[in-house]
Amino acid sequence: MSAAEMKAPAPPVPVPPQPAHRDTPPSPARTAPRKRVGAYLPYALIAPTVVAIAAVFVWPLIKTVIMSFQDVGRRELWTGQAAEWVGFEQFTNILGDGEFWDVVWRTVLFMVACVVTTMGVGLLLAQAMQRMSTWIRLALTAALVAAWAMPLLVATSIFRWFADSDYGVVNMVLTKYLGLDFRGHNWWLDPKQGFLIIAAVVIWGAIPFVTITLYAALTQVPRELEEAAALDGAGALGVFRYVTWPVIKPVFQMVATLSVIWDFNVFGQVFLMRGNEPEPEYSLLGIYSFEKAFESNSFSQGAAISLITVLLLSGVAVYYLRQLLKIGEVE
């Protein structure tokens, strides 16, 4: 190869500097603070709720536990003087008192009667709502919501008038339309009859929530499955047992658990129906704790009874949370 055939190498072409690409991810050192702020944001948003719950529920529960191990009377409460620590003395006194166990069994029987009646009537009304026309169902729903929204004081006043010995509607209906002699009958002389009136107030106030909730659950039952079961020869009871009940069972158990908790803690209905001074025969656990704390001025005994009530209901609360978790798994 001659020298003429040889080409001189081309001069280097200057390359302009490339601007930084917009999609280039920032360095980890630059994004770390932003990620930390984003990670803490959910906790900052729920912090006010946690503080409110702690102030309303957790702190009173802690004070109740502390008081149950002390001997707090009126002097310690008003002067702030340190109360004497008595260990488990309050609990041994309460658990060794026969009156306490009478109140516990009375509360359990009252709760069972109210819950069974409420769930039964609520389920029947919910099924009846499925067979009603739209306008009748809307009217019934409005009536249930109005009953649910009625203040407790108004409801108890109405039921006291119903059961009045002289001007009560119940005595008038039984005497005039059923031919029974209930003129001047006092329903409160016999605690069993008195608890019928109190249970009527409790059940009347609980049925709207149970009925509307169970009706919402019944709307989730596939209609074609019920029709297929009916075509296969299943009766109304068989369709309910094998098709309807498995669908509404989680909701039914959840509502029943809530009813157990509410009816176990009934206080206002008894307190108002008995004129703010319930007799010992009408004492339930809530009333019994109130009387020990504020009438006997033994605040520690009242705190101990409240703590025992919480422990009795803790199993029900665990079952309720378990049902909520199971419903979440299904969804």
Sequence and secondary structure as in RCSB ss.txt:
>XXXX:A:sequence
MSAAEMKAPAPPVPVPPQPAHRDTPPSPARTAPRKRVGAYLPYALIAPTVVAIAAVFVWPLIKTVIMSFQDVGRR
ELWTGQAAEWVGFEQFTNILGDGEFWDVVWRTVLFMVACVVTTMGVGLLLAQAMQRMSTWIRLALTAALVAAWAM
PLLVATSIFRWFADSDYGVVNMVLTKYLGLDFRGHNWWLDPKQGFLIIAAVVIWGAIPFVTITLYAALTQVPREL
EEAAALDGAGALGVFRYVTWPVIKPVFQMVATLSVIWDFNVFGQVFLMRGNEPEPEYSLLGIYSFEKAFESNSFS
QGAAISLITVLLLSGVAVYYLRQLLKIGEVE
>XXXX:A:secstr
  TTTS               TT    HHHHHHHHHHHHHHHHHHHHHHHHHHIIIIIHHHHHHHHHHTEE  HH
HHHH    EE TTHHHHHHHT HHHHHHHHHHHHHHHHHHHHHHHHHHHHHHHHHTS HHHHHHHHHHHHHHHHS
 HHHHHHHHHHHT TTT HHHHHHHHTS    TT  TTSSHHHHHHHHHHHHHHHHHHHHHHHHHHHHTTS HHH
HHHHHHTT  HHHHIIIIIHHHHHHHHHHHHHHHHHHHHT  HHHHHHTTT   GGG  HHHHHHIIIIIS  HH
HHHHHHHHHHHHHHHHHHHHHHHHHHHHHH 
